[in-house]
Amino acid sequence: HYFDPRQPCPKPNVVFVLGGPGAGKGTMCELAESQLGWTHLSTGDLLRAERQTGGPTAATIDEFLAAGKLVSNEIVVTLLASAMENVTRTTGKNNFLLDGFPRSLSNLEGWYEVFGRDAELPKMLYFECPRDVLEKRLLGRAKYTGRVDDNIDSIKLRFDTFKAETLPTVELFKSKHKCIEVDTSQDRQAVYALVANILAEYTDEKLTSQPLTERAEMLLGLRPFS
């Protein structure tokens, strides 16, 4: 343990990461994790892990998903808070990228309920990209990922949900001057350079100057996936 379990854990340094389906959130978060020492947390991954391990809220999560509903904010934010505390206590790392959160204004409400209204609102990275580019990417991705939601009908539904649920959240962060927009229609290397620069003020300088790992080169399209 990095911190005495009896002591309160230091507050996490959080950046929210949002963007339309196919905007490159997962890729850029993984790059920041492998190259810059940030911890990438995806709400989808946390929910899947909770169900697979039969955690205390697994049955409730199954009920929400079976009914085609979004999982309650309380469960999502509690899982995030628990994951962040676990990472900090076991590794000492305190920089977190929350991929795909907050997806809605009610998600944000859940954040306030767990972390308190007095806590400073995290910054948001918003990956901006034209819809036609995103659709092309998603349909291209479907050929090799086999993701069931990368078909044209599901893609349309995901865009509709994003527009109705998530964009109002992005607009709120813009109005509070907490949103940094990144044009992800550019090539991945240019986007990563922008993201690394934005995160630099929180990143250990030694990490920003290290050579790219093999995995990072693959993610940036500099070498084929092995």
C-alpha positions in Angstrom: 0.0 0.0 0.0 1.2 3.5 -0.9 -1.0 5.1 1.7 -1.9 4.1 5.3 -5.3 2.4 4.9 -6.4 4.3 8.0 -5.6 7.6 6.4 -7.9 9.3 3.8 -6.8 8.9 0.3 -5.5 12.0 -1.5 -8.1 13.6 -3.8 -7.9 12.3 -7.4 -6.8 14.6 -10.3 -9.5 13.9 -12.8 -10.1 14.8 -16.5 -13.4 13.8 -18.1 -13.1 12.6 -21.7 -16.1 12.8 -24.1 -16.7 12.7 -27.8 -19.0 11.0 -30.3 -18.9 7.3 -31.1 -15.6 6.7 -32.9 -14.0 10.0 -31.9 -10.9 8.2 -30.6 -11.5 8.4 -26.8 -10.3 4.9 -26.0 -7.2 5.2 -28.2 -6.1 8.5 -26.8 -6.7 7.4 -23.2 -4.7 4.2 -23.7 -1.9 6.3 -25.2 -1.9 8.7 -22.2 -1.8 5.6 -19.9 1.0 3.8 -21.6 3.2 6.9 -22.3 2.3 9.5 -19.7 1.5 7.5 -16.7 -2.2 8.5 -16.4 -4.8 5.9 -15.4 -7.5 5.3 -18.0 -10.9 4.3 -16.5 -13.9 3.5 -18.7 -17.3 3.2 -17.1 -18.2 0.5 -19.5 -15.2 -1.6 -18.5 -15.9 -1.1 -14.8 -19.6 -2.2 -15.2 -18.5 -5.3 -17.2 -15.9 -6.2 -14.6 -18.5 -5.8 -11.8 -20.9 -8.1 -13.6 -18.2 -10.7 -14.4 -16.8 -10.9 -10.8 -20.3 -10.9 -9.3 -19.7 -7.8 -7.3 -22.3 -6.4 -4.8 -24.2 -4.5 -7.5 -23.9 -7.0 -10.4 -27.5 -8.2 -10.2 -28.8 -4.6 -10.2 -26.6 -3.7 -13.2 -28.0 -6.8 -15.0 -31.5 -5.6 -14.4 -30.8 -2.1 -15.8 -29.2 -3.6 -18.9 -31.9 -6.2 -19.5 -34.4 -3.3 -19.5 -32.3 -1.4 -22.0 -31.8 1.4 -19.4 -28.7 3.4 -18.4 -27.2 2.1 -15.1 -28.0 4.4 -12.2 -25.7 7.3 -11.6 -25.1 6.2 -8.0 -23.7 2.8 -9.1 -21.5 4.3 -11.9 -20.0 7.0 -9.8 -19.5 4.7 -6.8 -17.6 2.2 -9.0 -15.5 5.1 -10.4 -14.7 6.5 -6.9 -13.8 3.0 -5.6 -11.6 2.2 -8.7 -9.7 5.6 -8.3 -9.1 5.0 -4.6 -7.9 1.5 -5.2 -5.4 2.6 -7.9 -4.0 5.5 -5.7 -3.7 3.3 -2.6 -1.9 0.4 -4.5 0.2 2.3 -7.0 0.4 5.9 -5.8 -0.9 7.2 -9.1 -3.4 10.0 -8.9 -4.0 11.2 -12.5 -7.2 9.8 -14.0 -8.8 10.0 -17.4 -12.5 9.1 -17.2 -13.4 7.8 -20.6 -17.1 8.4 -21.6 -18.1 10.2 -18.4 -20.3 12.1 -17.6 -22.5 10.8 -20.4 -25.5 12.9 -19.2 -26.4 15.8 -16.9 -27.8 13.2 -14.5 -24.4 11.4 -14.5 -22.9 14.7 -13.5 -25.5 15.0 -10.7 -24.4 11.6 -9.5 -20.8 12.9 -9.5 -21.8 15.8 -7.2 -23.7 13.4 -4.9 -20.6 11.3 -4.3 -17.9 14.0 -4.4 -19.9 16.9 -3.0 -20.8 20.2 -4.7 -17.9 22.0 -3.1 -15.3 19.8 -4.9 -13.8 21.6 -8.0 -15.4 20.4 -11.2 -12.8 18.5 -13.3 -11.8 19.8 -16.8 -13.2 18.1 -19.8 -11.5 17.0 -23.0 -14.0 17.0 -25.8 -13.0 15.1 -29.0 -14.8 17.0 -31.8 -15.1 15.2 -35.2 -17.6 15.5 -38.1 -20.3 12.8 -38.1 -19.5 11.5 -41.6 -15.9 10.9 -40.5 -17.1 9.1 -37.3 -19.5 6.9 -39.3 -16.8 5.9 -41.7 -14.4 5.0 -38.9 -17.1 2.9 -37.0 -18.1 0.9 -40.1 -14.4 0.4 -40.9 -13.7 -0.7 -37.3 -16.6 -3.2 -37.4 -14.7 -5.3 -39.9 -12.1 -6.4 -37.4 -13.5 -5.7 -33.9 -16.8 -7.6 -34.3 -18.5 -5.1 -32.0 -22.2 -5.8 -32.2 -23.0 -2.0 -32.0 -20.8 -1.1 -35.0 -23.6 -1.5 -37.6 -25.4 1.3 -39.3 -28.7 1.1 -37.3 -26.9 0.9 -33.9 -24.6 3.7 -35.0 -27.5 6.0 -35.8 -29.1 5.2 -32.3 -25.7 5.9 -30.6 -25.4 9.3 -32.4 -29.0 10.1 -31.4 -28.3 9.3 -27.8 -25.1 11.2 -27.8 -26.8 14.3 -29.2 -29.7 14.1 -26.8 -27.9 13.0 -23.6 -24.2 13.9 -23.9 -24.0 17.1 -25.9 -25.9 19.2 -23.3 -23.3 18.1 -20.7 -20.5 19.3 -23.1 -22.3 22.6 -23.5 -22.5 23.0 -19.8 -18.8 22.5 -19.4 -18.1 25.0 -22.2 -20.3 27.6 -20.4 -18.2 27.1 -17.3 -14.9 27.4 -19.3 -14.0 23.8 -18.3 -14.1 22.3 -21.8 -11.0 21.9 -24.0 -11.9 20.9 -27.6 -9.7 18.7 -29.6 -10.2 18.2 -33.4 -9.9 14.4 -33.8 -10.6 14.4 -37.6 -6.8 14.9 -37.9 -4.4 11.9 -38.0 -3.7 10.2 -34.7 -0.2 11.5 -34.3 -1.4 15.1 -34.5 -4.2 14.4 -32.1 -1.9 12.7 -29.6 0.5 15.6 -29.7 -2.3 17.9 -28.7 -3.6 15.7 -25.9 -0.1 15.2 -24.5 0.4 19.0 -24.5 -2.9 19.6 -22.7 -2.1 17.0 -20.1 1.5 18.1 -19.7 0.9 20.4 -16.7 -0.1 17.3 -14.6 2.4 14.8 -16.2 5.8 13.9 -14.9 8.3 15.6 -17.3 10.5 12.5 -17.5 7.5 10.6 -18.9 6.7 13.1 -21.6 10.2 12.8 -23.1 10.5 9.0 -23.1 10.5 7.2 -26.5 7.2 5.6 -27.7 6.5 2.0 -26.5 5.7 -0.6 -29.2 2.1 -0.5 -28.1 2.0 3.3 -28.5 3.5 3.0 -32.0 0.8 0.5 -33.0 -2.0 2.8 -31.6 -0.5 5.7 -33.6 -0.4 3.7 -36.8 3.4 3.8 -36.9 3.8 0.0 -36.9 1.3 -2.8 -37.7 -0.5 -4.5 -34.8 1.2 -7.8 -34.0 
